[in-house]
Amino acid sequence: MSNTKKILTQPLRIFIVAMLMGLLMKVLGWPMATQVMFVSFTTIGILYSFRFWKKPIKQFKDYNKLILVLFWAINGVLNILDVQHTIYIHLVIAISFVLWFVLEGASYLIHGNQHTKNSTLQLLWNIAMVFGTLAIIAGSLMKILHWEYALSLLVLGIVIVFAYVFRDTFAVEGLKNEDTNGEELQA
């Protein structure tokens, strides 16, 4: 498999960071959170669509990822606009996520990027990412149940995931080595 250079990787990562910042702002009740999230979801959808359009060879898994990202972004925008009855959008997201996981996700998550060395620092960052994701899930569930420290755990998880994506986006050594961490491989 040859690895080809993906377009718009950095802008997509920047807007994912902005979306996470907007989510954190929303949880903390800060002003402008809705606007930051709206712009981020919209821009991610547009940038990924353009990235897909510019891709020379498109396979089924590429179409599936496009559907996954677009419906996720549309769902985010519709939730911000308080549109009711988005069950069909959730259904499309769930089906496309399961398809992605079956077609590519498991091997992507297990093998990751074959060209990078797994250093101790990278392993610690990956563990932090898993902890941050679990903290977001647990904090969300605790918030629904109105348990103590739910907001603290949710904010901690968002900050950890934000730090991981921010470091991955703006890492100086990653830019020098043209790191492709987080990008899919093409045949």
Secondary structure by P-SEA (a helix, b strand, c coil): cccccccaaaaaaaaaaaaaaaaaaaaacccaaaaaaaaaaaaaaaaaaaaaaacccccaaaaaaaaaaaaaaaaaaaaaaccccaaaaaaaaaaaaaaaaaccaaaaaacccccccccaaaaaaaaaaaaaaaaaaaaaaaaaacccaaaaaaaaaaaaaaaaaaaaaccaaaaaacccccccccc
